[in-house]
Amino acid sequence: MEQLIINIIRLLAPYLREMAKKTDSPIDDMIVNIICSLVEQKK
């Protein structure tokens, strides 16, 4: 189950990064970057 969630986040990471850039919210950007980096470390 955890692996499935990690794979989904990995697939969505580029899309989430684009969305975070569009919102112009540094907090959103930071959260997305933290989530993405955590997922990338788990590889």
PyMOL Python script that loads the backbone (N, CA, C, O; Angstrom):
from pymol import cmd

cmd.read_pdbstr("""\
ATOM      1  N   MET A   1       0.837  -1.209   0.000  1.00  0.00           N
ATOM      2  CA  MET A   1       0.000   0.000   0.000  1.00  0.00           C
ATOM      3  C   MET A   1       0.872   1.259   0.000  1.00  0.00           C
ATOM      4  O   MET A   1       0.627   2.197  -0.759  1.00  0.00           O
ATOM      5  N   GLU A   2       1.883   1.262   0.856  1.00  0.00           N
ATOM      6  CA  GLU A   2       2.788   2.413   0.915  1.00  0.00           C
ATOM      7  C   GLU A   2       3.493   2.612  -0.429  1.00  0.00           C
ATOM      8  O   GLU A   2       3.651   3.742  -0.891  1.00  0.00           O
ATOM      9  N   GLN A   3       3.913   1.511  -1.048  1.00  0.00           N
ATOM     10  CA  GLN A   3       4.592   1.584  -2.347  1.00  0.00           C
ATOM     11  C   GLN A   3       3.673   2.179  -3.405  1.00  0.00           C
ATOM     12  O   GLN A   3       4.121   2.950  -4.254  1.00  0.00           O
ATOM     13  N   LEU A   4       2.406   1.830  -3.361  1.00  0.00           N
ATOM     14  CA  LEU A   4       1.432   2.373  -4.313  1.00  0.00           C
ATOM     15  C   LEU A   4       1.338   3.892  -4.170  1.00  0.00           C
ATOM     16  O   LEU A   4       1.353   4.615  -5.166  1.00  0.00           O
ATOM     17  N   ILE A   5       1.243   4.363  -2.947  1.00  0.00           N
ATOM     18  CA  ILE A   5       1.158   5.808  -2.687  1.00  0.00           C
ATOM     19  C   ILE A   5       2.420   6.510  -3.180  1.00  0.00           C
ATOM     20  O   ILE A   5       2.344   7.571  -3.799  1.00  0.00           O
ATOM     21  N   ILE A   6       3.580   5.915  -2.903  1.00  0.00           N
ATOM     22  CA  ILE A   6       4.849   6.491  -3.356  1.00  0.00           C
ATOM     23  C   ILE A   6       4.877   6.583  -4.875  1.00  0.00           C
ATOM     24  O   ILE A   6       5.298   7.600  -5.428  1.00  0.00           O
ATOM     25  N   ASN A   7       4.432   5.529  -5.552  1.00  0.00           N
ATOM     26  CA  ASN A   7       4.417   5.534  -7.021  1.00  0.00           C
ATOM     27  C   ASN A   7       3.475   6.595  -7.566  1.00  0.00           C
ATOM     28  O   ASN A   7       3.795   7.258  -8.553  1.00  0.00           O
ATOM     29  N   ILE A   8       2.325   6.764  -6.941  1.00  0.00           N
ATOM     30  CA  ILE A   8       1.361   7.783  -7.384  1.00  0.00           C
ATOM     31  C   ILE A   8       1.966   9.176  -7.207  1.00  0.00           C
ATOM     32  O   ILE A   8       1.879  10.005  -8.113  1.00  0.00           O
ATOM     33  N   ILE A   9       2.573   9.439  -6.058  1.00  0.00           N
ATOM     34  CA  ILE A   9       3.191  10.752  -5.827  1.00  0.00           C
ATOM     35  C   ILE A   9       4.308  10.988  -6.833  1.00  0.00           C
ATOM     36  O   ILE A   9       4.469  12.096  -7.344  1.00  0.00           O
ATOM     37  N   ARG A  10       5.082   9.937  -7.117  1.00  0.00           N
ATOM     38  CA  ARG A  10       6.170  10.049  -8.086  1.00  0.00           C
ATOM     39  C   ARG A  10       5.633  10.442  -9.457  1.00  0.00           C
ATOM     40  O   ARG A  10       6.222  11.272 -10.149  1.00  0.00           O
ATOM     41  N   LEU A  11       4.515   9.843  -9.840  1.00  0.00           N
ATOM     42  CA  LEU A  11       3.893  10.170 -11.129  1.00  0.00           C
ATOM     43  C   LEU A  11       3.362  11.598 -11.137  1.00  0.00           C
ATOM     44  O   LEU A  11       3.450  12.295 -12.148  1.00  0.00           O
ATOM     45  N   LEU A  12       2.814  12.029 -10.010  1.00  0.00           N
ATOM     46  CA  LEU A  12       2.207  13.359  -9.925  1.00  0.00           C
ATOM     47  C   LEU A  12       3.209  14.471  -9.627  1.00  0.00           C
ATOM     48  O   LEU A  12       2.884  15.649  -9.776  1.00  0.00           O
ATOM     49  N   ALA A  13       4.415  14.114  -9.212  1.00  0.00           N
ATOM     50  CA  ALA A  13       5.403  15.118  -8.793  1.00  0.00           C
ATOM     51  C   ALA A  13       5.598  16.257  -9.792  1.00  0.00           C
ATOM     52  O   ALA A  13       5.547  17.419  -9.390  1.00  0.00           O
ATOM     53  N   PRO A  14       5.821  15.970 -11.081  1.00  0.00           N
ATOM     54  CA  PRO A  14       6.013  17.088 -12.024  1.00  0.00           C
ATOM     55  C   PRO A  14       4.775  17.976 -12.119  1.00  0.00           C
ATOM     56  O   PRO A  14       4.885  19.199 -12.204  1.00  0.00           O
ATOM     57  N   TYR A  15       3.596  17.353 -12.104  1.00  0.00           N
ATOM     58  CA  TYR A  15       2.336  18.090 -12.173  1.00  0.00           C
ATOM     59  C   TYR A  15       2.148  18.945 -10.918  1.00  0.00           C
ATOM     60  O   TYR A  15       1.741  20.104 -11.005  1.00  0.00           O
ATOM     61  N   LEU A  16       2.445  18.372  -9.763  1.00  0.00           N
ATOM     62  CA  LEU A  16       2.327  19.105  -8.499  1.00  0.00           C
ATOM     63  C   LEU A  16       3.275  20.296  -8.471  1.00  0.00           C
ATOM     64  O   LEU A  16       2.922  21.366  -7.975  1.00  0.00           O
ATOM     65  N   ARG A  17       4.477  20.107  -9.002  1.00  0.00           N
ATOM     66  CA  ARG A  17       5.450  21.206  -9.041  1.00  0.00           C
ATOM     67  C   ARG A  17       4.936  22.340  -9.909  1.00  0.00           C
ATOM     68  O   ARG A  17       5.078  23.510  -9.554  1.00  0.00           O
ATOM     69  N   GLU A  18       4.339  22.002 -11.046  1.00  0.00           N
ATOM     70  CA  GLU A  18       3.778  23.030 -11.938  1.00  0.00           C
ATOM     71  C   GLU A  18       2.644  23.788 -11.242  1.00  0.00           C
ATOM     72  O   GLU A  18       2.565  25.014 -11.325  1.00  0.00           O
ATOM     73  N   MET A  19       1.772  23.051 -10.557  1.00  0.00           N
ATOM     74  CA  MET A  19       0.649  23.666  -9.852  1.00  0.00           C
ATOM     75  C   MET A  19       1.166  24.607  -8.761  1.00  0.00           C
ATOM     76  O   MET A  19       0.644  25.709  -8.591  1.00  0.00           O
ATOM     77  N   ALA A  20       2.177  24.179  -8.034  1.00  0.00           N
ATOM     78  CA  ALA A  20       2.743  24.997  -6.959  1.00  0.00           C
ATOM     79  C   ALA A  20       3.328  26.294  -7.511  1.00  0.00           C
ATOM     80  O   ALA A  20       3.216  27.346  -6.882  1.00  0.00           O
ATOM     81  N   LYS A  21       3.949  26.219  -8.682  1.00  0.00           N
ATOM     82  CA  LYS A  21       4.514  27.427  -9.307  1.00  0.00           C
ATOM     83  C   LYS A  21       3.404  28.397  -9.691  1.00  0.00           C
ATOM     84  O   LYS A  21       3.565  29.610  -9.563  1.00  0.00           O
ATOM     85  N   LYS A  22       2.281  27.868 -10.159  1.00  0.00           N
ATOM     86  CA  LYS A  22       1.177  28.714 -10.622  1.00  0.00           C
ATOM     87  C   LYS A  22       0.461  29.426  -9.473  1.00  0.00           C
ATOM     88  O   LYS A  22      -0.086  30.512  -9.668  1.00  0.00           O
ATOM     89  N   THR A  23       0.460  28.833  -8.290  1.00  0.00           N
ATOM     90  CA  THR A  23      -0.260  29.438  -7.166  1.00  0.00           C
ATOM     91  C   THR A  23       0.479  30.629  -6.566  1.00  0.00           C
ATOM     92  O   THR A  23      -0.119  31.431  -5.849  1.00  0.00           O
ATOM     93  N   ASP A  24       1.778  30.750  -6.854  1.00  0.00           N
ATOM     94  CA  ASP A  24       2.594  31.843  -6.295  1.00  0.00           C
ATOM     95  C   ASP A  24       2.588  31.838  -4.767  1.00  0.00           C
ATOM     96  O   ASP A  24       2.756  32.884  -4.139  1.00  0.00           O
ATOM     97  N   SER A  25       2.399  30.678  -4.177  1.00  0.00           N
ATOM     98  CA  SER A  25       2.446  30.573  -2.722  1.00  0.00           C
ATOM     99  C   SER A  25       3.732  29.845  -2.326  1.00  0.00           C
ATOM    100  O   SER A  25       3.897  28.671  -2.655  1.00  0.00           O
ATOM    101  N   PRO A  26       4.638  30.519  -1.629  1.00  0.00           N
ATOM    102  CA  PRO A  26       5.892  29.860  -1.247  1.00  0.00           C
ATOM    103  C   PRO A  26       5.660  28.654  -0.340  1.00  0.00           C
ATOM    104  O   PRO A  26       6.449  27.710  -0.349  1.00  0.00           O
ATOM    105  N   ILE A  27       4.587  28.681   0.438  1.00  0.00           N
ATOM    106  CA  ILE A  27       4.281  27.564   1.339  1.00  0.00           C
ATOM    107  C   ILE A  27       3.901  26.328   0.523  1.00  0.00           C
ATOM    108  O   ILE A  27       4.397  25.232   0.786  1.00  0.00           O
ATOM    109  N   ASP A  28       3.021  26.504  -0.467  1.00  0.00           N
ATOM    110  CA  ASP A  28       2.641  25.388  -1.343  1.00  0.00           C
ATOM    111  C   ASP A  28       3.873  24.814  -2.025  1.00  0.00           C
ATOM    112  O   ASP A  28       4.058  23.598  -2.076  1.00  0.00           O
ATOM    113  N   ASP A  29       4.713  25.699  -2.548  1.00  0.00           N
ATOM    114  CA  ASP A  29       5.929  25.298  -3.243  1.00  0.00           C
ATOM    115  C   ASP A  29       6.832  24.478  -2.320  1.00  0.00           C
ATOM    116  O   ASP A  29       7.387  23.454  -2.720  1.00  0.00           O
ATOM    117  N   MET A  30       6.967  24.949  -1.080  1.00  0.00           N
ATOM    118  CA  MET A  30       7.816  24.277  -0.108  1.00  0.00           C
ATOM    119  C   MET A  30       7.279  22.882   0.220  1.00  0.00           C
ATOM    120  O   MET A  30       8.040  21.915   0.257  1.00  0.00           O
ATOM    121  N   ILE A  31       5.974  22.778   0.456  1.00  0.00           N
ATOM    122  CA  ILE A  31       5.348  21.497   0.780  1.00  0.00           C
ATOM    123  C   ILE A  31       5.543  20.506  -0.362  1.00  0.00           C
ATOM    124  O   ILE A  31       5.920  19.355  -0.138  1.00  0.00           O
ATOM    125  N   VAL A  32       5.284  20.959  -1.585  1.00  0.00           N
ATOM    126  CA  VAL A  32       5.449  20.091  -2.755  1.00  0.00           C
ATOM    127  C   VAL A  32       6.895  19.623  -2.862  1.00  0.00           C
ATOM    128  O   VAL A  32       7.145  18.440  -3.095  1.00  0.00           O
ATOM    129  N   ASN A  33       7.841  20.530  -2.696  1.00  0.00           N
ATOM    130  CA  ASN A  33       9.253  20.160  -2.789  1.00  0.00           C
ATOM    131  C   ASN A  33       9.651  19.162  -1.712  1.00  0.00           C
ATOM    132  O   ASN A  33      10.430  18.246  -1.979  1.00  0.00           O
ATOM    133  N   ILE A  34       9.132  19.323  -0.506  1.00  0.00           N
ATOM    134  CA  ILE A  34       9.428  18.390   0.585  1.00  0.00           C
ATOM    135  C   ILE A  34       8.871  17.005   0.257  1.00  0.00           C
ATOM    136  O   ILE A  34       9.575  16.003   0.388  1.00  0.00           O
ATOM    137  N   ILE A  35       7.608  16.950  -0.170  1.00  0.00           N
ATOM    138  CA  ILE A  35       6.978  15.674  -0.513  1.00  0.00           C
ATOM    139  C   ILE A  35       7.743  14.991  -1.641  1.00  0.00           C
ATOM    140  O   ILE A  35       8.048  13.800  -1.565  1.00  0.00           O
ATOM    141  N   CYS A  36       8.049  15.752  -2.681  1.00  0.00           N
ATOM    142  CA  CYS A  36       8.754  15.191  -3.834  1.00  0.00           C
ATOM    143  C   CYS A  36      10.137  14.679  -3.442  1.00  0.00           C
ATOM    144  O   CYS A  36      10.552  13.609  -3.888  1.00  0.00           O
ATOM    145  N   SER A  37      10.844  15.429  -2.622  1.00  0.00           N
ATOM    146  CA  SER A  37      12.184  14.997  -2.239  1.00  0.00           C
ATOM    147  C   SER A  37      12.126  13.765  -1.338  1.00  0.00           C
ATOM    148  O   SER A  37      12.997  12.900  -1.428  1.00  0.00           O
ATOM    149  N   LEU A  38      11.123  13.670  -0.477  1.00  0.00           N
ATOM    150  CA  LEU A  38      10.962  12.477   0.358  1.00  0.00           C
ATOM    151  C   LEU A  38      10.712  11.250  -0.501  1.00  0.00           C
ATOM    152  O   LEU A  38      11.286  10.186  -0.268  1.00  0.00           O
ATOM    153  N   VAL A  39       9.850  11.410  -1.496  1.00  0.00           N
ATOM    154  CA  VAL A  39       9.520  10.295  -2.384  1.00  0.00           C
ATOM    155  C   VAL A  39      10.741   9.887  -3.205  1.00  0.00           C
ATOM    156  O   VAL A  39      11.003   8.699  -3.389  1.00  0.00           O
ATOM    157  N   GLU A  40      11.482  10.872  -3.694  1.00  0.00           N
ATOM    158  CA  GLU A  40      12.662  10.567  -4.501  1.00  0.00           C
ATOM    159  C   GLU A  40      13.739   9.874  -3.672  1.00  0.00           C
ATOM    160  O   GLU A  40      14.485   9.051  -4.203  1.00  0.00           O
ATOM    161  N   GLN A  41      13.832  10.189  -2.385  1.00  0.00           N
ATOM    162  CA  GLN A  41      14.812   9.536  -1.512  1.00  0.00           C
ATOM    163  C   GLN A  41      14.467   8.070  -1.270  1.00  0.00           C
ATOM    164  O   GLN A  41      15.357   7.256  -1.027  1.00  0.00           O
ATOM    165  N   LYS A  42      13.183   7.731  -1.335  1.00  0.00           N
ATOM    166  CA  LYS A  42      12.743   6.358  -1.051  1.00  0.00           C
ATOM    167  C   LYS A  42      13.065   5.372  -2.170  1.00  0.00           C
ATOM    168  O   LYS A  42      12.958   4.161  -1.978  1.00  0.00           O
ATOM    169  N   LYS A  43      13.458   5.882  -3.333  1.00  0.00           N
ATOM    170  CA  LYS A  43      13.749   5.007  -4.483  1.00  0.00           C
ATOM    171  C   LYS A  43      14.758   3.935  -4.126  1.00  0.00           C
ATOM    172  O   LYS A  43      15.114   3.116  -4.974  1.00  0.00           O
TER     173      LYS A  43
END
""", "prot")
cmd.dss("prot")
cmd.show_as("cartoon", "prot")
cmd.util.cbc("prot")
cmd.orient("prot")
